[in-house]
């Protein structure tokens, strides 16, 4: 892990993203005013979008910035309307799939291919079982497609692939909150940390690979 001093000097937008996301997690229940909380929520991944834009000027770097920007928009819209927020994330997943397909892995083991298929098909199936909603299942098909494409991309699986899986876990917890975990505190504790950690791993993993190879 990069020391805080080096992070501040060389990756200020990463530090800003981590700081905003951490503050939001602890103050989201405070009476700060709805607008301020919405902006703070969007700032975490919004700063990751700026990080991606500044760290790599290639088409893939810009595409990653778009992915993060749409996700930040989704974070904020979810506080106003679940459908609008889901639509922004749906678009983010499509952009992410485009990025990962542009950077496909040349060779993959059968077990890795099987896991990608499991992510693609299992994510919408589990989402439907948890929420019992066809719209949720349709969204989750894009979510699973994003994770499957991330897993099969040339980007490091234990950073970008894991980040995508954490994103899936965070959304499954949201859907579980709509059904079997409706009275549980677990989703509230884990959704945001899983989601932001996943986005952070994706952003840094993609940029590290692009800077090394492009």
C-alpha positions as CSV (number, residue, x, y, z in Angstrom):
1,X,0.0,0.0,0.0
2,X,1.4,3.4,-1.0
3,X,2.2,5.6,2.1
4,X,-0.2,8.5,2.7
5,X,2.5,11.1,2.0
6,X,3.4,9.5,-1.4
7,X,-0.3,9.1,-2.2
8,X,-1.0,12.7,-1.5
9,X,2.0,13.8,-3.6
10,X,1.5,11.5,-6.6
11,X,-2.1,10.3,-6.5
12,X,-4.1,13.2,-5.1
13,X,-7.4,12.1,-6.7
14,X,-7.1,8.6,-5.3
15,X,-6.6,10.1,-1.8
16,X,-9.6,12.4,-2.4
17,X,-11.7,9.5,-3.5
18,X,-10.8,7.3,-0.5
19,X,-11.4,10.2,1.9
20,X,-14.8,11.1,0.4
21,X,-16.0,7.5,0.4
22,X,-14.8,7.0,4.0
23,X,-16.5,10.1,5.2
24,X,-19.7,9.3,3.4
25,X,-19.8,5.8,5.0
26,X,-19.7,7.3,8.5
27,X,-21.9,10.4,8.1
28,X,-24.6,9.0,5.7
29,X,-27.1,8.8,8.6
30,X,-26.4,12.3,9.9
31,X,-28.8,15.2,9.3
32,X,-26.4,17.1,7.0
33,X,-29.0,17.8,4.4
34,X,-29.9,15.6,1.4
35,X,-28.1,17.6,-1.2
36,X,-24.8,17.5,0.7
37,X,-25.0,13.8,1.3
38,X,-25.8,13.1,-2.4
39,X,-22.8,15.1,-3.5
40,X,-20.6,13.5,-1.0
41,X,-21.7,10.0,-2.1
42,X,-21.0,10.8,-5.7
43,X,-17.6,12.3,-4.9
44,X,-15.9,9.0,-4.0
45,X,-16.2,7.4,-7.5
46,X,-16.3,10.8,-9.1
47,X,-12.8,11.4,-8.0
48,X,-11.8,8.0,-9.4
49,X,-13.1,9.3,-12.8
50,X,-10.8,12.3,-12.6
51,X,-8.0,10.1,-11.6
52,X,-8.5,7.9,-14.6
53,X,-8.8,10.9,-16.9
54,X,-5.6,12.4,-15.7
55,X,-3.5,9.3,-15.4
56,X,-3.9,8.0,-19.0
57,X,-4.9,10.0,-22.1
58,X,-5.6,6.9,-24.3
59,X,-9.0,5.9,-25.5
60,X,-9.1,3.1,-22.9
61,X,-8.2,5.6,-20.2
62,X,-11.0,7.9,-21.3
63,X,-13.3,4.9,-21.4
64,X,-12.4,4.0,-17.8
65,X,-13.1,7.6,-16.8
66,X,-16.6,7.3,-18.5
67,X,-17.2,4.1,-16.6
68,X,-16.4,5.8,-13.3
69,X,-18.3,9.0,-14.2
70,X,-21.5,7.1,-15.0
71,X,-21.1,5.1,-11.8
72,X,-20.8,8.3,-9.8
73,X,-23.9,9.7,-11.5
74,X,-25.7,6.4,-10.6
75,X,-24.6,6.8,-6.9
76,X,-26.2,10.2,-6.8
77,X,-29.3,9.3,-8.8
78,X,-30.1,6.3,-6.6
79,X,-30.8,8.7,-3.8
80,X,-33.5,10.3,-5.9
81,X,-34.9,7.5,-7.9
82,X,-34.0,3.8,-8.0
83,X,-34.8,3.5,-11.7
84,X,-32.7,6.5,-12.8
85,X,-29.8,5.3,-10.7
86,X,-30.1,1.8,-12.1
87,X,-30.1,3.2,-15.6
88,X,-26.9,5.1,-15.0
89,X,-25.2,2.0,-13.7
90,X,-26.6,-0.1,-16.6
91,X,-24.8,2.4,-19.0
92,X,-21.7,2.2,-16.8
93,X,-21.7,-1.6,-17.2
94,X,-22.0,-1.4,-20.9
95,X,-19.1,1.1,-21.1
96,X,-17.1,-1.2,-18.9
97,X,-17.8,-4.2,-21.1
98,X,-16.6,-2.3,-24.1
99,X,-13.4,-1.5,-22.2
100,X,-12.8,-5.1,-21.2
101,X,-13.6,-6.5,-24.6
102,X,-11.2,-4.1,-26.2
103,X,-8.6,-5.6,-23.8
104,X,-9.3,-9.3,-24.0
105,X,-7.0,-11.9,-22.6
106,X,-5.3,-14.0,-25.3
107,X,-5.4,-17.3,-23.4
108,X,-7.6,-18.4,-20.6
109,X,-7.8,-21.7,-18.7
110,X,-11.1,-23.7,-18.9
111,X,-11.7,-23.0,-15.2
112,X,-11.4,-19.2,-15.8
113,X,-13.9,-19.4,-18.7
114,X,-16.3,-21.4,-16.5
115,X,-16.1,-18.8,-13.8
116,X,-16.8,-16.1,-16.3
117,X,-19.9,-18.0,-17.5
118,X,-21.0,-18.4,-13.9
119,X,-20.7,-14.7,-13.3
120,X,-22.6,-13.9,-16.5
121,X,-25.5,-16.3,-15.9
122,X,-25.5,-16.7,-12.1
123,X,-25.6,-13.0,-11.3
124,X,-29.0,-12.3,-12.9
125,X,-30.4,-15.6,-11.7
126,X,-29.4,-15.0,-8.1
127,X,-30.6,-11.4,-8.4
128,X,-34.1,-12.5,-9.6
129,X,-34.3,-15.1,-6.8
130,X,-33.4,-12.4,-4.2
131,X,-35.6,-9.6,-5.4
132,X,-38.3,-11.4,-7.5
133,X,-38.2,-8.6,-10.0
134,X,-37.7,-8.9,-13.8
135,X,-36.3,-5.4,-14.1
136,X,-33.7,-6.2,-11.5
137,X,-32.8,-9.4,-13.3
138,X,-32.3,-7.5,-16.6
139,X,-30.0,-5.0,-14.9
140,X,-28.1,-7.8,-13.3
141,X,-27.5,-9.4,-16.7
142,X,-25.5,-6.3,-17.6
143,X,-23.8,-6.5,-14.1
144,X,-22.9,-10.1,-14.6
145,X,-21.7,-9.4,-18.2
146,X,-19.4,-6.6,-16.8
147,X,-17.9,-8.9,-14.2
148,X,-17.5,-11.8,-16.7
149,X,-15.7,-9.5,-19.2
150,X,-13.5,-8.0,-16.5
151,X,-12.5,-11.6,-15.5
152,X,-11.6,-12.4,-19.1
153,X,-9.7,-9.2,-19.8
154,X,-6.0,-8.8,-19.8
155,X,-6.2,-6.7,-16.7
156,X,-5.0,-8.4,-13.5
157,X,-7.7,-10.7,-12.1
158,X,-6.8,-10.2,-8.5
159,X,-7.3,-6.5,-8.9
160,X,-9.8,-5.7,-11.7
161,X,-11.4,-9.1,-11.7
162,X,-11.8,-9.1,-7.9
163,X,-13.0,-5.5,-8.0
164,X,-15.8,-6.5,-10.5
165,X,-16.8,-9.4,-8.2
166,X,-17.0,-7.1,-5.2
167,X,-19.2,-4.9,-7.3
168,X,-21.5,-7.9,-7.9
169,X,-21.5,-8.7,-4.2
170,X,-22.5,-5.2,-3.3
171,X,-25.4,-5.2,-5.7
172,X,-26.6,-8.7,-4.6
173,X,-26.6,-7.4,-1.0
174,X,-28.9,-4.5,-2.2
175,X,-31.2,-7.0,-3.8
176,X,-31.2,-9.2,-0.7
177,X,-32.2,-6.1,1.3
178,X,-35.3,-6.1,-1.0
179,X,-36.1,-9.7,0.0
180,X,-34.7,-12.1,2.5
181,X,-32.4,-9.6,4.3
182,X,-35.0,-6.8,4.5
183,X,-34.7,-6.7,8.3
184,X,-30.9,-7.4,8.5
185,X,-28.2,-4.8,9.2
186,X,-25.7,-6.7,7.2
187,X,-26.4,-5.0,3.8
188,X,-26.2,-1.6,5.3
189,X,-22.8,-2.4,6.7
190,X,-21.3,-4.1,3.7
191,X,-22.8,-2.6,0.5
192,X,-20.8,0.6,0.4
193,X,-17.4,-0.9,1.5
194,X,-17.7,-3.7,-1.1
195,X,-18.8,-1.3,-3.8
196,X,-16.2,1.3,-3.3
197,X,-13.4,-1.2,-2.8
198,X,-14.4,-2.8,-6.0
199,X,-14.4,0.4,-7.9
200,X,-11.0,1.4,-6.4
201,X,-9.5,-1.9,-7.5
202,X,-10.9,-1.6,-11.0
203,X,-9.7,2.0,-11.5
204,X,-6.2,1.4,-10.2
205,X,-5.8,-2.0,-11.8
206,X,-6.8,-0.8,-15.3
207,X,-4.6,2.4,-15.1
208,X,-1.6,0.4,-13.8
209,X,-1.8,-2.0,-16.8
210,X,-2.4,0.8,-19.3
211,X,0.6,2.8,-18.0
212,X,2.8,-0.3,-18.2
213,X,1.8,-1.5,-21.7
214,X,0.5,1.5,-23.7
